[in-house]
Amino acid sequence: MKKFLFLIMTVVAFLVISGCQSSDSNQQSDGENTDSLTPLDETAKVVIAEDGSASGAGFYIAKDKGYFEEYNIEVEFATFGNSDEMLPAVAAGEVDVAGGISSASFFNSIAQGIDVRFIADKGHNNQGSSYFTFVVREDLKNEIKDYPDVKGKKIAVSTENGVDHYIYNEMLKHADVSQDDVEFVLMSDFSNMMSAMGNEQIDLALQIEPLITQGENQGIHQRFHDATDYAPEAQIAMVLGSPKFLTERRDVAVRFMAAYLRGVRDYHDLFIKDIDDNGEVISIMANHTALKDEALWKEVGVTGLNPNGYIFEEDVEKQYQFYKENGAIQGELDFDQIIDMSLVEEALDLIGTYEE
């Protein structure tokens, strides 16, 4: 009898250990499919509004590495001229998923009845190596060394009452310099900022990769500290979801999010953890974006993407308040309704949490 009880206890212990190992395996950081999601019975098409921006990395990698296909999802990329065309298509369910960049006009569209949800991170700055940060003219690098030195200077920013303007404002607050003590230069084209630097028309600019690295290599400018010094949680872009996609096609949406996060994790493994993948992710990025130089991908400050999908919710609201204080907001927003992390959370329950 004792031998029988010992045998039973041994089997139970084995099953418990096996279960724990199975649970732990769901938390692997690479793109290997360790989740419990089964493929859809029928192929489902998901339309993504994406224009080749680097922040779409999760979409590109999940597509090219077959993560969407594993769940029987076929993705189609659609392009739009601007957000005024794209947002109504998302709200109507003609587009399932898109990217949105914070701005007063973006929030105003939602306040005026364009019904979309913020469902995942699509762009923030990585600590100390921001992809969206200030640069200073090369010939002024010894004059403008620290933040207070920006006083009296001409600073180029690409948008007013957008996330650029918000980051600019945070930098000035950090520098303890008033907006009246600098010259705000509105310059919508980032490439023009490079030319203006070369012609000594501006002193600093809020620039974006790969132009930051290219300008450094050409001796036009150099990085001016880092945006995470004063805006460490600036939510630059969000993944948007159509309410119809999130409700009427929930089974598709959950699998889509799981595949997307697996793509983001492969990206994070390479660029943040420096886990070599024999050039696969960089090749995918070069194929889908305007930066075709694979060697340059190893130099640039890349877009930050949360491998667990969450956005900086408080910062989104902080940006909204900044635009509102500037008189640029034309309606009230209920962020408890607009920010919907339930899809991310459902996907994480199935594929596990990414451990840094």
Secondary structure by P-SEA (a helix, b strand, c coil): caaaaaaaaaaaaaaaaaaaaaaaaaaccccccccccccccbbbbbbbbccccccaaaaaaaaaacccccccbbbbbbbbccccccaaaaaacccccccccccaaaaaaaaaccccccccccccccccccccccccccccccccccccccccbbbbbcccccaaaaaaaaaaaaaccccccbbbbbbccaaaaaaaaaaccccccccccaaaaaaaaaccccccccccccccccccbbbbbbccccccaaaaaaaaaaaaaaaaaaaaacccccccccaaaaaaaaaccccccaaaaacccccccccccccaaaaaaaaaaaaaaaccccccccccccccaaaaaaaaaacccccc
